[in-house]
Amino acid sequence: MKYGGRMNRIAIIALAVFLAGCTQTPQEKTQSAFNDGLRQLDKGRIAQADSTFKRLRTESPSSPLGLFGAGLVLERQGQTVDALGTYLQVNKLERTFAPALMGMGRVFRRMGEFDLAAAAYQDCSNLPDSMSQAIIGYAVAQCDNGWPQAALAAIKVADSIGADDELTGLLRARILVLQGKRDTADLLFQKVFASADRTPSTLTLAADYLESRGLIDSAIALSTLATEKRGAGYDQLVEHFQRCLRHRYFWDARRTIDRVAADTASLARLGLQIPYHLAQGDNFHANKCADQFMRRGDNSIMSYIYETDVRMPVGDIQTIASNSSAIPNMALH
């Protein structure tokens, strides 16, 4: 009797789940499938996420989510330029799809192409759902590019739409450094940071400020903390990794590689090991990692770049990517 009652409850639950799925609109089903892929990606299940996004492209060909998801997979695998090409393709198909524009801005900045990063963020800043985040991204890119006036103008707009005043305050401090007002910048930074929530975003911007002041040990410490906070993800890890390489903190960089990808044969790990070895002047191991990446990366653009440029050798992956002529027909507009 008890067994039969339990089976009835299971049947009722299964029916409820089935009916819930039946009541979803096509848009809701597409979004749900995309969210599944994101969760898989966040858990490091890249092959599963790739399969989910491929299925989404087949089942919902008119939605940009499947193609955008494919770009996220490429980015997570270290195929940065291929990811950029995918985001550009999404943007060409649907100009107002904010995640693709944000992805373009993120990748361009990672490659050191700050003008292009700012342009992508600027395009995205006109879209209501991502306006605040895009304006902050634009200001950061302009600071990276050494244009404090453009960054300050963006911060004023961010303030007018109610953006996070902790983020804008930290950026204002960095702008003051660029303007040569270091004492004023330090006072503002101390005031803002003293009461700021220790989120991955605020810690990363605080690390940017300290780096601009030449306080590298402190910048690396905050940047490390940003990667350990709840809500931190792949973006924080890669930004921290690049910061470590810029200042030759190789132990910290190596530890970050281990956190990004424990699988020694994964593309994600190999894609970080190449610039790591190059930054150390270890061309032998950089070439070895490039060989493995090319064997596993199929016919990707990044494989082509490694084949033609790493063997020369050159300085680092940012230079490789930004100077490559292997990006066909890629333009923001």
C-alpha positions as CSV (number, residue, x, y, z in Angstrom):
1,M,0.0,0.0,0.0
2,K,2.8,2.4,0.9
3,Y,4.7,1.4,-2.2
4,G,1.7,2.1,-4.4
5,G,1.2,5.5,-2.8
6,R,4.9,6.4,-3.4
7,M,4.6,5.3,-7.0
8,N,1.5,7.5,-7.4
9,R,3.4,10.5,-6.0
10,I,6.3,9.9,-8.4
11,A,3.8,9.7,-11.3
12,I,2.1,13.0,-10.3
13,I,5.5,14.7,-10.0
14,A,6.6,13.4,-13.4
15,L,3.3,14.6,-14.9
16,A,3.7,18.0,-13.4
17,V,7.2,18.4,-14.8
18,F,6.0,17.3,-18.2
19,L,3.1,19.7,-18.2
20,A,5.4,22.5,-17.0
21,G,7.6,21.8,-20.1
22,C,4.6,21.8,-22.3
23,T,3.4,25.2,-21.1
24,Q,6.7,26.9,-22.0
25,T,6.7,29.2,-25.0
26,P,9.3,28.5,-27.7
27,Q,11.3,31.5,-26.4
28,E,11.2,30.2,-22.9
29,K,12.4,26.8,-24.0
30,T,15.3,28.4,-26.0
31,Q,16.3,30.5,-23.0
32,S,16.0,27.5,-20.6
33,A,18.3,25.4,-22.9
34,F,20.8,28.3,-23.1
35,N,20.8,28.6,-19.3
36,D,21.5,24.9,-19.1
37,G,24.6,25.4,-21.4
38,L,25.8,28.3,-19.2
39,R,25.5,26.2,-16.1
40,Q,27.5,23.4,-17.8
41,L,30.1,25.9,-18.8
42,D,30.4,27.3,-15.3
43,K,31.0,23.8,-13.9
44,G,33.8,23.2,-16.5
45,R,31.7,20.8,-18.5
46,I,32.8,22.3,-21.8
47,A,32.0,19.3,-24.0
48,Q,28.4,19.1,-22.6
49,A,28.0,22.9,-23.0
50,D,29.2,22.7,-26.6
51,S,26.7,19.9,-27.3
52,T,23.9,21.9,-25.7
53,F,24.6,25.0,-27.7
54,K,24.9,23.0,-31.0
55,R,21.5,21.4,-30.3
56,L,20.1,24.9,-29.6
57,R,21.3,26.1,-32.9
58,T,19.6,23.2,-34.6
59,E,16.3,23.5,-32.7
60,S,16.1,27.3,-32.7
61,P,18.1,28.5,-35.7
62,S,16.5,32.0,-35.6
63,S,17.8,32.7,-32.1
64,P,21.3,34.1,-31.6
65,L,21.7,32.3,-28.3
66,G,23.1,29.0,-29.8
67,L,25.7,30.8,-31.9
68,F,26.6,33.1,-29.0
69,G,27.0,30.0,-26.8
70,A,29.4,28.5,-29.3
71,G,31.4,31.7,-28.9
72,L,31.5,31.3,-25.2
73,V,32.8,27.8,-25.5
74,L,35.5,28.9,-27.9
75,E,36.5,31.7,-25.5
76,R,36.6,29.3,-22.6
77,Q,38.8,26.9,-24.6
78,G,41.4,29.6,-25.2
79,Q,40.4,30.0,-28.9
80,T,40.1,33.8,-28.3
81,V,40.2,35.0,-31.9
82,D,37.7,32.3,-33.0
83,A,35.4,33.4,-30.2
84,L,35.7,37.0,-31.4
85,G,34.8,36.0,-34.9
86,T,31.7,34.2,-33.6
87,Y,30.6,37.3,-31.6
88,L,31.1,39.4,-34.7
89,Q,29.0,37.0,-36.7
90,V,26.2,37.2,-34.0
91,N,26.4,40.9,-34.1
92,K,26.1,40.9,-37.9
93,L,23.0,38.8,-37.7
94,E,21.4,40.8,-34.8
95,R,22.9,44.2,-34.1
96,T,21.0,44.7,-30.8
97,F,22.1,41.5,-29.2
98,A,23.9,43.0,-26.2
99,P,25.8,39.8,-24.9
100,A,27.7,39.6,-28.2
101,L,28.7,43.2,-28.1
102,M,29.9,42.8,-24.5
103,G,31.8,39.7,-25.5
104,M,33.5,41.6,-28.3
105,G,34.5,44.3,-25.8
106,R,35.8,41.8,-23.4
107,V,37.9,39.9,-26.0
108,F,39.2,43.1,-27.7
109,R,40.3,44.4,-24.3
110,R,42.0,41.1,-23.5
111,M,43.9,41.3,-26.7
112,G,45.0,44.9,-25.9
113,E,42.8,46.4,-28.6
114,F,41.4,49.1,-26.4
115,D,40.0,51.3,-29.1
116,L,38.0,48.4,-30.5
117,A,36.9,47.4,-27.0
118,A,35.7,50.9,-26.4
119,A,33.8,50.9,-29.7
120,A,32.0,47.6,-28.9
121,Y,31.1,48.8,-25.4
122,Q,29.8,52.1,-26.8
123,D,27.5,50.3,-29.2
124,C,26.2,48.3,-26.3
125,S,25.7,51.3,-24.1
126,N,22.7,52.3,-26.3
127,L,20.8,49.1,-25.3
128,P,18.7,49.4,-22.1
129,D,19.4,45.9,-20.7
130,S,23.2,46.4,-20.6
131,M,23.6,50.2,-20.5
132,S,25.2,50.6,-17.1
133,Q,27.6,47.6,-17.5
134,A,28.6,48.7,-21.0
135,I,29.3,52.3,-20.0
136,I,31.6,51.0,-17.1
137,G,33.3,48.7,-19.7
138,Y,33.8,51.7,-22.0
139,A,35.3,53.8,-19.2
140,V,37.7,50.9,-18.2
141,A,38.8,50.5,-21.9
142,Q,39.5,54.3,-22.2
143,C,41.5,54.2,-19.0
144,D,43.5,51.3,-20.4
145,N,44.0,53.4,-23.5
146,G,45.2,56.4,-21.6
147,W,42.2,58.6,-22.4
148,P,41.0,60.0,-19.1
149,Q,38.7,62.6,-20.6
150,A,36.7,60.0,-22.5
151,A,36.6,57.8,-19.5
152,L,35.4,60.7,-17.3
153,A,32.6,61.6,-19.7
154,A,31.4,58.0,-19.6
155,I,31.5,58.0,-15.8
156,K,29.3,61.1,-15.7
157,V,26.7,59.3,-17.9
158,A,27.0,56.3,-15.7
159,D,26.2,58.4,-12.6
160,S,23.2,60.0,-14.4
161,I,21.6,56.6,-15.0
162,G,22.2,55.3,-11.4
163,A,25.2,53.0,-12.0
164,D,27.0,51.5,-9.0
165,D,28.7,54.4,-7.3
166,E,31.4,52.2,-5.9
167,L,32.5,51.2,-9.4
168,T,32.3,54.7,-10.7
169,G,34.1,56.0,-7.6
170,L,37.0,53.6,-8.2
171,L,37.2,54.6,-11.8
172,R,37.2,58.3,-11.0
173,A,40.2,57.6,-8.7
174,R,42.0,55.9,-11.6
175,I,41.1,58.7,-13.9
176,L,42.7,61.2,-11.5
177,V,45.9,59.2,-11.6
178,L,45.9,59.5,-15.4
179,Q,45.4,63.2,-15.0
180,G,48.5,63.4,-12.7
181,K,46.5,64.2,-9.5
182,R,47.8,61.3,-7.5
183,D,47.3,62.7,-4.0
184,T,43.6,63.5,-4.8
185,A,43.3,60.1,-6.4
186,D,44.6,58.3,-3.3
187,L,42.2,60.2,-1.0
188,L,39.2,59.3,-3.2
189,F,40.3,55.7,-3.5
190,Q,40.7,55.3,0.2
191,K,37.3,56.8,0.8
192,V,35.5,54.7,-1.7
193,F,37.2,51.4,-1.0
194,A,36.9,51.7,2.7
195,S,33.1,51.3,2.5
196,A,32.9,49.3,-0.7
197,D,31.4,45.8,-0.9
198,R,34.2,43.3,-1.6
199,T,32.7,42.0,-4.8
200,P,34.7,40.6,-7.7
201,S,34.0,43.7,-9.7
202,T,35.0,46.2,-7.0
203,L,38.1,44.2,-6.1
204,T,39.2,44.0,-9.8
205,L,38.8,47.8,-10.3
206,A,40.6,48.4,-7.0
207,A,43.4,46.2,-8.3
208,D,43.5,48.2,-11.5
209,Y,43.8,51.4,-9.5
210,L,46.7,50.1,-7.4
211,E,48.4,48.8,-10.5
212,S,48.1,52.3,-12.0
213,R,49.8,53.6,-8.9
214,G,52.7,51.1,-9.2
215,L,51.6,49.2,-6.0
216,I,51.9,45.9,-7.7
217,D,52.1,43.6,-4.7
218,S,48.8,45.1,-3.4
219,A,47.3,44.9,-6.9
220,I,48.1,41.2,-7.2
221,A,46.7,40.6,-3.7
222,L,43.4,42.2,-4.5
223,S,43.2,40.7,-7.9
224,T,43.7,37.2,-6.3
225,L,41.0,37.9,-3.8
226,A,38.6,38.9,-6.6
227,T,39.0,35.5,-8.2
228,E,38.2,33.8,-4.9
229,K,35.0,35.7,-4.1
230,R,31.6,34.1,-4.7
231,G,30.4,35.2,-8.1
232,A,33.8,35.3,-9.6
233,G,34.3,33.4,-12.9
234,Y,36.5,32.8,-15.9
235,D,36.7,36.5,-16.8
236,Q,38.2,37.4,-13.4
237,L,40.7,34.5,-13.6
238,V,42.0,35.4,-17.0
239,E,42.2,39.1,-16.1
240,H,44.2,38.1,-13.0
241,F,46.4,35.8,-15.1
242,Q,47.2,38.6,-17.5
243,R,48.0,41.0,-14.6
244,C,50.4,38.4,-13.1
245,L,52.2,38.0,-16.5
246,R,52.5,41.8,-16.9
247,H,54.5,42.0,-13.7
248,R,56.2,38.6,-13.9
249,Y,54.4,37.0,-10.9
250,F,54.9,33.6,-12.4
251,W,53.9,31.5,-9.3
252,D,50.6,33.3,-9.1
253,A,50.1,32.9,-12.9
254,R,50.8,29.2,-12.7
255,R,48.3,28.8,-9.9
256,T,45.7,30.5,-11.9
257,I,46.3,28.2,-14.9
258,D,45.7,25.3,-12.5
259,R,42.4,26.9,-11.4
260,V,41.2,27.5,-14.9
261,A,41.8,24.0,-16.2
262,A,43.2,21.0,-14.2
263,D,43.2,18.8,-17.3
264,T,46.7,19.1,-18.6
265,A,45.6,18.4,-22.2
266,S,42.7,20.8,-22.4
267,L,42.8,23.7,-24.9
268,A,41.9,26.1,-22.1
269,R,45.1,25.1,-20.2
270,L,47.3,25.0,-23.3
271,G,46.0,28.4,-24.4
272,L,47.3,29.9,-21.1
273,Q,50.5,28.0,-20.9
274,I,51.7,29.4,-24.2
275,P,51.8,33.1,-23.1
276,Y,53.0,31.9,-19.7
277,H,56.1,30.2,-21.2
278,L,56.7,33.0,-23.6
279,A,56.7,35.6,-20.8
280,Q,59.4,33.5,-19.1
281,G,61.4,33.4,-22.3
282,D,60.9,29.6,-22.4
283,N,60.3,29.2,-26.2
284,F,60.9,25.4,-26.1
285,H,57.9,24.7,-23.8
286,A,55.8,27.5,-25.6
287,N,56.4,25.6,-28.9
288,K,55.5,22.3,-27.3
289,C,52.2,23.6,-25.9
290,A,51.5,25.3,-29.3
291,D,52.0,21.9,-31.0
292,Q,49.5,20.3,-28.7
293,F,47.1,23.1,-29.1
294,M,47.3,22.9,-32.9
295,R,46.7,19.1,-32.8
296,R,43.6,19.6,-30.7
297,G,42.3,22.9,-32.0
298,D,41.3,21.5,-35.4
299,N,41.3,24.3,-38.0
300,S,40.8,27.1,-35.6
301,I,42.2,30.6,-36.3
302,M,44.1,30.4,-33.0
303,S,45.9,27.2,-34.2
304,Y,46.9,29.0,-37.3
305,I,48.2,32.0,-35.3
306,Y,50.3,29.7,-33.1
307,E,51.6,27.8,-36.1
308,T,52.7,31.0,-37.9
309,D,53.7,33.3,-35.0
310,V,54.7,31.4,-31.8
311,R,57.5,29.6,-33.6
312,M,59.2,32.9,-34.6
313,P,59.0,33.5,-31.6
314,V,57.2,36.6,-30.5
315,G,56.6,38.4,-27.2
316,D,53.2,37.3,-26.0
317,I,49.7,36.2,-27.0
318,Q,48.2,39.7,-26.9
319,T,50.7,40.8,-29.6
320,I,50.1,37.7,-31.6
321,A,46.3,38.1,-31.6
322,S,46.3,41.9,-32.2
323,N,48.8,41.8,-35.1
324,S,47.5,38.7,-36.8
325,S,46.1,39.0,-40.4
326,A,44.2,35.7,-39.9
327,I,41.0,37.3,-38.9
328,P,38.9,37.5,-42.1
329,N,36.2,40.0,-42.7
330,M,36.0,41.2,-39.1
331,A,34.7,44.7,-38.7
332,L,32.5,46.2,-36.1
333,H,30.2,47.8,-38.7
